C-alpha cells in the first residue's frame, strides 16, 4: 500500500505548537489574574456594602457575608498568581476561614464562595476570549 502524504501537516503542527505554547499560557494567565481580581473586588464589596463600623456595628446574619467592622478582613483579601495558570484569591485575616466556613460556635458567613459564584460567567467569558484571541492569531500567522 502506498504511503499517503498529509497535506498541510507542517502548518497544522506549527499551529498546534502555538495553541499549547507560551502565548496561550501568557494570555490565559493574564485572563485568570484579571478574573481573580474581579472575585477579590466582589468579595470586598460584599463585606463593606452597607456595613457600619465602631459602636453601631451589627454582625451579619448566619449565611450572609460578614459585615465590615475594622476593615481587616476586606483589606487582607488579595489575588496571587502562584503558577502561570493558577490564581488564588484569599484573605490573610486571622479569622477569614472561620467566617467563610463557620466553627462549632459560629455559623458560617461566607464571602469568598459567593463572590466566586457571582463572577463565574464573567470569568468563563474572560478566559474564553483569551483562548479565542490566541486561536485567531494562530490562524492568521501572527506570533
ChimeraX attribute file (.defattr): number of C-alpha atoms within 10 A of each C-alpha:
attribute: neighborCount
match mode: 1-to-1
recipient: residues
	/A:1	3
	/A:2	4
	/A:3	5
	/A:4	6
	/A:5	7
	/A:6	7
	/A:7	8
	/A:8	8
	/A:9	10
	/A:10	10
	/A:11	12
	/A:12	13
	/A:13	11
	/A:14	12
	/A:15	18
	/A:16	13
	/A:17	14
	/A:18	21
	/A:19	18
	/A:20	11
	/A:21	12
	/A:22	12
	/A:23	17
	/A:24	19
	/A:25	18
	/A:26	15
	/A:27	19
	/A:28	23
	/A:29	20
	/A:30	19
	/A:31	22
	/A:32	23
	/A:33	21
	/A:34	17
	/A:35	24
	/A:36	24
	/A:37	19
	/A:38	21
	/A:39	29
	/A:40	24
	/A:41	17
	/A:42	18
	/A:43	26
	/A:44	24
	/A:45	16
	/A:46	22
	/A:47	24
	/A:48	18
	/A:49	11
	/A:50	10
	/A:51	16
	/A:52	15
	/A:53	14
	/A:54	9
	/A:55	7
	/A:56	9
	/A:57	13
	/A:58	14
	/A:59	15
	/A:60	14
	/A:61	12
	/A:62	14
	/A:63	15
	/A:64	18
	/A:65	26
	/A:66	24
	/A:67	24
	/A:68	24
	/A:69	19
	/A:70	12
	/A:71	14
	/A:72	15
	/A:73	23
	/A:74	25
	/A:75	12
	/A:76	15
	/A:77	20
	/A:78	17
	/A:79	20
	/A:80	13
	/A:81	15
	/A:82	9
	/A:83	9
	/A:84	15
	/A:85	15
	/A:86	12
	/A:87	19
	/A:88	17
	/A:89	20
	/A:90	19
	/A:91	21
	/A:92	15
	/A:93	14
	/A:94	11
	/A:95	12
	/A:96	22
	/A:97	17
	/A:98	16
	/A:99	22
	/A:100	20
	/A:101	16
	/A:102	17
	/A:103	11
	/A:104	7
	/A:105	7
	/A:106	11
	/A:107	16
	/A:108	20
	/A:109	23
	/A:110	23
	/A:111	25
	/A:112	26
	/A:113	13
	/A:114	17
	/A:115	20
	/A:116	19
	/A:117	12
	/A:118	15
	/A:119	15
	/A:120	15
	/A:121	10
	/A:122	14
	/A:123	21
	/A:124	14
	/A:125	13
	/A:126	18
	/A:127	19
	/A:128	13
	/A:129	15
	/A:130	20
	/A:131	19
	/A:132	15
	/A:133	14
	/A:134	23
	/A:135	16
	/A:136	12
	/A:137	16
	/A:138	19
	/A:139	12
	/A:140	10
	/A:141	11
	/A:142	9
	/A:143	8
